[in-house]
Amino acid sequence: MFTMNRHAFLTVAVLAALSFGACDSDEIANDSYYTFKGETVASYCENQPARFSVFSRILQDTGEETLLATYGHYTCFLPTDSAFNSYFEERGITYGDLTDKEKLDIVYNHIIRSVSITYMTKDFTEGALSTTNMNQRYMVVSYRDNPLLGRNDIIVNRVGRITIPDIEVHNGVIHAIDHVLVPSDETLGSILLQLPRFSLFAKALELTHLNDSMAETYDVSFVNPYNTEFVNVVGYKMKVLAQRRFGYTVFAEPDSVFRQAGITDIDGLVRYAQTYYGTEDTGDPTSRRNALNRFVSYHLLNRQMSTNSLVYSGGNTSATAMDKRYEYYETMLQYRLMEVKAGNKINTRNDGTFVGIDEQESNISGMNGFVHSLNNILVYDEYVMQQDVLNKRIRFDDYSVAPQLTNNNIRWNLINLDGFGGYTMAPDYCGDYLRFNNESKIIMWASEWWTAHQADEISVRGWYDFTMRLPPVPPGTYEIRLGYRAEPWRGIAQLFIDGKIVGIPIDLSYTGDMPQIGWVSDDETTDGGAENDKMMRNRGYMKAPNSIFTKNGNINLRQDYKSLRIIIGTFTFQDYAPHYFRAKNVESESGEFTMDYMEYVPVSYIEKEGKD
């Protein structure tokens, strides 16, 4: 993955400035690198008629110049007039042929509107920007070598080269681009059918009819129970999740990868799939028990993620654990998990082998998701997954469970808030993944200054009673743990696993230094805390992981006596199936439950899991 640092980009800016006059008649003068005091996105376009007259005219025709002339945080990818000339010529139309809707779509396709941030090029990494444009589509950034200038060009949505970066204006930043951006309105299955390099996988997707499972963009059945954009939740101004978007990710092998395995046609792929998934319902690829159907299903996620959003990369990871970051996602193959590690390594084995993602051929975007290209064949091998890949501690953030929180741009996007405290949602917003009773008061927020896993936290108050669907793990015996930070305002909750009550109610206000827990700093021991760990386990507690970092004290959470893990209990699962964690308030309406992270640990792994 390529990321420009500040020094490198300043060098690029100087080179670009020196070459503007010679390379592109549509480039603007060098002084465009400076902040235009008093200029807005709208006025800048209007005041550059030799370069951006078409976009300025569209703003006026749609009335959006009023929006872009007001205070805000806008990132505008601004097509030049030459870009529009090419756009019209390719379609055989003129400006006068554009409908009002087409004009509005053009504006919204090029503008990111945020409550608190704008995107400078120093903020770019390869993949999608974290905030969608005003048409609710992600902008994908990539880099392309430019030997002529001796640098990398920055490309937006695979076609728009940034010709002038970082034009700062009063209400945001403008990046001039040389193409008009036209996001695809097709589903991921339709897009794959148009890509010859994925012809075999596309055929399999079509035969199984799994492309039909990824056709929707919005859940039209969802009814928002709130009639205002913001609501007051226990004294905090919370923004309401008013719609429910669907999103998908497809991991696809190109034909070249299949050929390396001797697979050249669909019959060969069926035979290959049967070696892993059996021969049930042979001849009916639409059956969820069919081998080809199961093969394709394991390549699909019901959440929309670019390559730079598969694994957490924020500031709440210890510097010594950056290469150990990982996530677990339930695929559309029923009850089967996929592990993704830093570097976009899928299902890494103990010997270091994994299925990788070809970054240069990935982030192919459709109207509701992304396609990523694989460099090896991806399968769910029962033995390998149970005995190797998933035979370890499986830690997951509570935000990762419900795909709705990813598809609606909540997960990892709550830190930059302005004017309101966070988000809230209807009790049934996340369906079976996360369901609250009507008395629950739900707050979703985040900060890298909190001692929270991946910065995100769901705060639940009132007479709450909620149930979370845990990721399905292979059959086996597991210890299940709850990670949290103790605070005086936490309450007392009764916990349940799979509907069965577990132990006595727990008091989430108990800090580690209380005798009931017995936390002792590693620095105060002679064995690095090993004996103290055993004593705490005997009391049903553990220190927090050493791999989670917080700016609050600049410490790893193992060093924080308020950051703890509760050992809920040991449970044996006979089959592949979802499992459910439930917490119920049993003390007072003011007591809070903090939803942060949980862990599954195979009991055979406990002795060797380490402090991370």
N, C-alpha and C positions, 0 to 999 in steps of 0.2 A: 504494500500500500504506500502510495507516495503522498507526502505532506510537505508543503512549503513552510519553512520557518520565516520569521520576520526579515532576517538579513537577506535570505535568498530572494524573497519577493521584492525587496527594495532594489536589488540588483536587476531583477527582471524589469521593474518599472523604469529604471534608468535606460536599459537597453531598448525597451519599447518606446520610450519617449524619443530617443535618438533616431529610431527607425520609422516613426509614424509617417513622416512626409513622403518617404520613398516607397513604403510597402503598401499603403492603402489610402486611397484618396478620401475615404470616408472617415479616417481617424481625425480626432480633434487636437487642438493645440496643447502644448505641454502644460500650460497653466491649469488645465483641467484636473490635475492631481491635487490641487489645493481646495480647501473648503470654500464653497461659494456662500459667503455669509448672507443670510436673508433669502437665498434661493431655496425653493422647494423642488420636489420632483417635477411637479407640473410646470412651474415657471422656468426651470432649467430647459425642459423640452421646448417650451415656447420661445425661449431666447436663443435657441440654436437651430434656426430654420434651415440652415444649409445642411444640417446633419440629421435632424430628428423631426422634420415637419410632419411626416405621415403619422407618427405615434401621437404627436401633439394634436393633430386634427382629430384622431380617433378619441382622444381624451375629451375634446370639446364636444364631439358629436354624441358621446355617451353620457356626458355630464360628470365624468369621473375626474375631471380636472379640479373640481371642487374638493373631492376627497383627498387627492394628492397634493393639494395646496394647503392642507391643514396640518397641524402638529400630529406627529405619530412616529412610528418606527417602520419605515418602508424600505425594502430591498427591491430595486427595479433593475431587471435585465432588459436593457433598452435597445431594441433593434434600430439600426441605422436606416436611412432612406434607401440605401443600396440593398439592404436586406429585404425591405418591402418590395422593391422593384423585382427582385428575384422571386419572391413569394407570389406576386401577381402573375409574373411570366410563367412560372411552373404550373399554375392553375388555369391559365388562359383567361384571366379576369382583370378587371380594373377596380380602382377604389370604389367606384360607384356601384359595383355589383355586391359589395359587402352588405349583409343584413345587419340590423341593429344587434341581434344576438351574436353574430360573428364578431362584430366590433367589440362588444363587451367581453366576449371570450378572449380576444386578443389581449385586452388590457389585463384581465384577471390571470391569464397564463403567464404573464411576465412580472407580476407583482407579488411579493411576499409581504403580508401585513402582520406585524407582531406587536404584542403589548409592551415589549421591553427591549428587544434586540434587533440589530441589523446585521447583515452578514457581509463582513469584509473578506477579501480573499485570504487573509491570514487565518480566517476561521474555517476555511474549506478543508475537508478531507475527501478522499475518493469515496464516492457513494452519495447518498441523498442528504440534503440539508434537513435539519430536524423539524422545521416548520413548513407546512404545505403552502402553496401559492393560494391566491384568492379563489381559484377554482378547485380547491381541495386536492391538488395533485402535488406530489413531491418533485422537487427540482434535483436532478442528478448531476453531480460534478465528476468529471474525469480529467485526465491529463494526457496530452499527446505531444510527443517529441517534435520540436521544430528545429531541424538542423540548420536552417538558414539563419535563424537568430541565436542559435546555441542555447535554447531554453525549452521549457515545456509550455505549450499553450494550455490554457484552462478552457475546457469544453463543457457547456451546459446542455443537458439532455441529448448528448451525443452529436449535436449538430451546431450549436451556437458557440462560436469562439469568442471569448472575451477579448475585445480589441483595446479597450481602455478600462482598467479596473479602478475601483475605489474612488469614484467621484462623489465626494461628500457634500451633501446638501443639508438644509436645516432640518428636514424631517426624514432623513435616511441616507441611503447610499445608492448610487447608480453604477452599473457595470454595462458599458456599451458592448453589444454583441452583433455578429455579422449574419445571423439568421433569425427569422421569425420562428418562435417556438410553437410547435403544434403537437401537444400530447396526444398519444393514441387513445381513441375511444373504443378500442377493441379489448376483448377479454384475453387473458393470458393464453388460453388454448388457441384462440384465433391467431394470435401473434406467433406462436410456435409453428403453426402450419405455414406461415410465410417465411420461415427461416430454414433454408435448405440444410444447414449444418446440423439441425436437430430433427431431421425428417423422421427418423425411427421412433424417437421418444414421442414426437407429436402424433404419430400414427397410433402408438399405444395409448396415449391420452384420449385420442378420439374414439378408439375401439371400446375403451372401458367406460366411456361417457362421463369420466370424472371431470372433464372440462365443463360439463353442465353444473357441477357442484361449485364452480368458481365464477359463475356468471353474474351474480348480483353485486351491487355496489352499496346499497342502503337497505336496511331492514325496515320495510314499509309497515310492518306490523307493530313496530315500537311506538308507544304513545307516551309522550313526555307529560308527567303529572304536574309539572310546574308551569305557570303562566307568565313567569318573568325570567329574564336572563340571569339575574343574580338573586340569591336568597341568603337570609341570615341563618347561620348554623352556629348555635351557642356563642353568639357575639362576633362571629367572623363572616366577612362578605365572601360568599362562595359562588363561583360561576357554575351554572347548571350544564350537565351534558345533555343537550337537547335533541341530538340525533344519534343514530347508531349505524356506523359504517362497517361494511365488511371489507376484508383484505386478505390477500393470499400471497404465498411465496412458493415458487416452483424451483426445485433443483433438477436440472436436466443434463443428461449425458449427451454430448455431441456424437454424431455418427462415427467420428474418428476414434473415440474412446471405445465404442462398441466393437468396431473393427479390430482393435487391438486384442479383444477377447474372443475373436472369431465369430462375432455376431454381425450378420450382414442383412438380415431380414426379420420380419415380425415373428416368423415361426422359430427362428433361432433365439429371439429374445424370450418367447414363451417357454422354450425348453430350459433356458438359463434360469428364468424365474421359478420354474417348477423345482429346481434343485434346492431352493431355499424355502419355498412356500407350498410345496405339495401339489397334488393333482386334483384337488376337490373342484367340482364344477368346471371341469375342463370343457372348453367349447363355448362357455358363456362368460366373456370378459367383463360383462356388466355386473356379475355377481361379486359381492365384497369378499367372498371366500376364494374366488378364482386367483390363480398365481399371478397372472399379469396384472390384475386389478390390485392385488396386494403390493406388487412391485411398484406400480405407479403411485399408489396411495402413500407409500413411505417417502416419496419425494415431495409431498405437498404439506404445507403448513397453512392453517386457517388464520394467519396473521401476515400483514404486509410489512416486509423488512428488506431494506437494502443491505448490501454487504457490510456497511459500516454501522449497522444497527443490530447485528446479530448477537453481539457480545457487548456488555457494559464497558464503557471506556471513560467514565467520569472520574472525578477526583476522590471518591471514597474507596479507592483501592490502594493498599500499601505499595510503595515503590518496589519492594522486594517481591511482590506477587503479581506484577503486571502481566507476566507471561503465563500465569496460572489461571487467568480469568476464564470462566466457562458459563454456559447456560444450558438448560434442558428444556426442550420443547416437545409437546405431544404432537405427533404427526397425524395425518388423516388416515393412516393405517391404525385401526382401532386399538387403543391402549398401548401403543408402542412409542417409546421416547427416542429422541435424537439428541446427542450431545454435540455442542459446538464450542470449541475452545478458541482462545485468542489466536489470531492469524487465520481465522475462518477454517479451522480444522474440524472436520466432522468425524465423530466416532473414533477418537484416537485410542489405539491399543497400547498395551504396556510396552510393546516393542517399538513404539514410536510411529508406526504406520497409521495413516488416516486417509480419508477421502477429502481432497482439497477443492477449493473453488478457484476457477480461473477469473481473476478480477477483471481482466481486459475484455472478457466476453460476457460479463455479468451485468447486473443492474439494468436489464432490458425491462422497461416499464410498460404496463398496460393501464387500463383505467382503474384497476383495483389491486395492483400488486406488481411483483417483480419476478423475473426469471433469472436464475443464476446458473452458470455453466460449470459442470464438474470435470475434474481431471481423472476420475476413476469411477467405477461402477458402485453405486450405493445400494446396499441391501440391509435388511434386518436379519442378521445371522443369530439365531436363538442362542447357540452356545457361546459365541464370541461376546454378545451383548450381556448375557447373564454372568458369565465367568470372568469377563475382562472389562469391557468398556463401562458397564454400569455396576460393576462390583467395587464400589467405592462410596464415599460420602457424597450424597446428592443434595446439595444446598440450592435452594431456589428462593428468589425474592417473591413476596406475595403479589406484587404487581405483574409478575411474569405468568401467573396462572391463567387469568382471564384474557383471551385474545382481544376482547372489546377495549381493554385499556391500551393496547398497542395500536389497534386499528383506528382509534379515535384520538391518537397523538397525545396521550396522557403519560404513559410510561416514559421515564427519562426526559420529560419535557416540562417539569413542574418547577424547576429552579428559577427560571426567568419570568417571574410574574410581576405585574405592575398594576396597582389600583385595586387588586383583590387578593384574598389570601390563598386561594386554591380552587379546587373543584369539588362538587358534590354530585351525586347521581341518585336516580330512583333505586329503591331497594332491590328491584329485579333486573336492573340494567345489564348485569353480566350473566343473566340466566343461571344455568346450573353451576357455572364456575364459581360464582360468589353471590350468595343470596342473603339479604338482611330482612329482619322483621321491620314493620312500619315504625316501631319506636326507636330504631337506630338513627343516630345523627352522624352522618358520614362526612368526613373531611379528607380530601386527598391533597397532599402538599409535599414539599421536599426542600432540603437545604444541605449543602456540603458542610455546613457548620454544625449539623446534628450528628449524633452517633448512630447513624442508620445505614443499613446495608444498601448500597447503590443510591443513597441519598433520599430515596422515596419512602414515604410512610402513609399508611391509611389510619387515621385516628377515628375510632368509633366510640360514641358517647350515648348517653341516654340509657334506657332499659333495653340494651342491645341483646340480640340473639341472632348470630349469623353463622352461616355454614360455607366453608370453602372446599371446593373440589381439588384434592391434592393430585399432583401428577401421578399417573399409573406407573408402577415399577414392576420388574419381573417378580414372579413368585419367590418367596423367601421370608426370612425373619429379620426384621428391621427395628432399630431404635429410632423413635421419632422425637424431634426436639423443636422447641419454640425459641426463637431469638427475639430479644426485646431489650429496652433500656428502662430501668426502674426510675420512677419519679413519684413524688408525693401525691400527684393528682391521678395516678393510675388507680384502678379499682380492683375488685375481687371477682374472679370469673371461674365458673365451672367449665372444664374442658371435656370434650367428647371425641372419640375416634369411631368412625363408621356407626354413628348413632348410639354408641355405648358410653356411659359415663366413665371417666378415668380419674381415679383418685379423689382427693378432697379438693375443694376450691383453692385456687392459687391467688396470692396477694402480689400483684404486679408492682407494688410500691416498695417491696423489700429490696434494699440495696445489698451489694455483695459483702459489705463489711459487717452486716448483722450476723449474730451467732448462728442463726438458722441456716446461713449459707456458708460463711467462713472464708470469704475471698481474702487472699493474701497476695500482694504484688510479687511477681517473679523476682524482682530486684531484692526483695527482703528474704529470699530463700537461698539455700546453697545448692539446690539441684534444679534450678530453672523453673521451679513451680511444680515439678512432677508429683511430689507427695501431696501438695495442696490440691492438685487436680483430682487425685484419688479421694481425698476427704470430701471435696465438693460433690463429686459423683455420688458418693454414699448418701449425700443429703438431697440428691436429685437435681443438682445444678452443675453448670460448667461455665468457665470464663468464655467471653466472646472470642471469635477468631482473630488471629494475629494478622490476617490478610486484609481486614477492613480498616480503613484509615478515616480519620476525621480531622478537619481543620480546627475543630474546637479542642484546643490544647495541642494540636499537631501530634497526635498519638495514634497508635493502632489500638483497636478496641479491646484487645486482651489486657491492655494497661489501664482500662477504665473499670472501676469497681461497680459502676452502675450498669454496665453493659454485660448481659448475662444470657445464658441459654438454660431453659428448663427442660429436663428429660421427661417427656410426657409418659413414655413407657415403651415396652417391647411388644411387637405385634407380628404375627405370622400370617402371611397372605398365600393362599393356595393357588390362586389363578391371576391372570392378567385382568385387572379391573380398576376402575377409579376408586379412590378412598376419600373420605370426607372428614375434615376437621371442623368442629363446632365449638363456639365459645358463647357462654351466656352470662350476662351480668346478674350477680346474686347479692349485691351489696346496696348500691345507691345509684340514683340517676346521674349523679355527677362523676361517678367513677369512669375512667377512660381505659379502653383497650387499644394498644398500639400494634398494628399489623405491620410487621417488618419482614422477617424471613423465617423459613423452617428448614429442617434437614431430615432426610432419611439416611440411616447408616446401617449397612448389613452388619449383624452382630459379629461376624467373623472378621470384620475390618476394623473394629473399634480399637484394638490394641496397636494398630499401625497407622492411624489416620493423621497424627501430627497436630500441630498447633494452628495451622492455617485454616 
